[in-house]
Amino acid sequence: MARIVGGLTTSHIPAIGNAVPREQELRNDPYWKEFFAAYPPAREWVQSVKPDVAVLFYNDHGLNFFLNAMPTFAIGAAPEYKNADEGWGIPTVPSFKGDPKLSWHIINSVTRENFDLTTCQEMLVDHGFSVPMELFWPNYSYGNMRTVPVQINTVQHPLPSPARCFALGQAIGRAIESYPEDLNVMLIGTGGLSHQLDGERAGFINKKFDLLCMDKIVNEPEALTRYSIHELVREAGAQGAEFILWLAMRGALSHKVRKIHSSYHVAISNTATGLLVLENAA
Amino acid sequence: MSQATRTMDIEDQIPGTYVFDGEAAMKGYALNKMCFSFNHAENRAEFLSDEDAYCRKYGLNEEQRKAIRDRNVLEMIHAGGCIYYLAKFAGIFGLNVQDVGAQQRGISVEAFKKLIKSQGD
């Protein structure tokens, strides 16, 4: 049977996509030093648990999906996912391998639990997906990893509630654990933490709220599912609502988890960055 | 405006924050569709060769065309723009989210960067 080996969360700021190819030189750069210093322990952990597949919860920022047809929850079911020009100059990266058989198992399983996902046999993945893969598999070394992208709408309100995203994660966790193949599955939740790009409140960051989220998500994630989207926007900023992606990932882990590593840093670009490594506790 | 297309009541609104809801999505459809087209280099080049013709091709209204001409992000948002698509417009001119943030706050980029950093103290 498939096993969930643990979960990672990380911010996916586009500026990181530009910086990652220059990580060696930026390790001593005052702006980047603290950010990059947080990642080696997470990478070592990734190598140690030998994942075969990554199920990655992220949000599309207008590369694959537009307002003509905007799914609340979409899942890739393709043998390959390509990255492409996002318009503002982040480098395009090598494509990602899919695992359509696992994708369809998840689709069938969660639909029986009343989660009706949009299924995508072609799907471009943007920085929300690629930046975390580049961070955990440096120098684009993700070539052997298979992936299942789970895309959650954070572009057009109404967004799905934190509680709904957490419950979707729980259903996906059950689906993975009922998959008959002998596979190590890693979960990744991307985005956040607090930031706001638009309006006169642009540049808003809420360290106190971020640290509360990073703490509660480990042992008490249900407490965070009580927030409404509106409260998340108020506390974490308009784009800080991406925290629902962390909650979806957390839902797929077991009730009890162990924190292996964490880091919080203000800020890269306009965004407070957070990193968490969690393992299922027996 | 119709309550049915809004996701929050007026009294719940967060100062300086615009929720991109059904009402905004309808209002800004043409503007956002044009910005979405900027994922492709040939469309960015076509826009730059005749900006107003490109805006007309996508059916932008006068308010949206003025906001584009003025490079004014807050005006674009008031005209229904969604920041995720507007960022692709800003990118044509080499502007990143810090430039865009500073413009909306009405402060310099340096002051904006300081503001961001200070919130980590």
Interface residues (C-beta under 8 A of the other chain):
Chain A: P14 A15 H61 G62 L63 F66 L67 N68 A84 D85 E86 G87 W88 G89 V155 Q156 H157 P158 Q196 L197 D198 G199 E200 R201 A202 G203 F204 I205 N206 K207 I229 H230 V233 R234 G237 A238 Q239 H265 V266 A267 S269 N270 A272
Chain B: T7 M8 D12 I14 P15 G16 T17 Y18 V19 F20 D21 G22 A25 Y29 N32 K33 C35 F36 F38 N39 H40 A41 R44 V73 L74 I77 C82 I83 Y84 Y85 L86 A87 K88 A90 G91 I92 G94 N96 V97 Q98 V100 G101 A102 Q104 R105 G106 F112 L115 I116 K117 Q119 G120
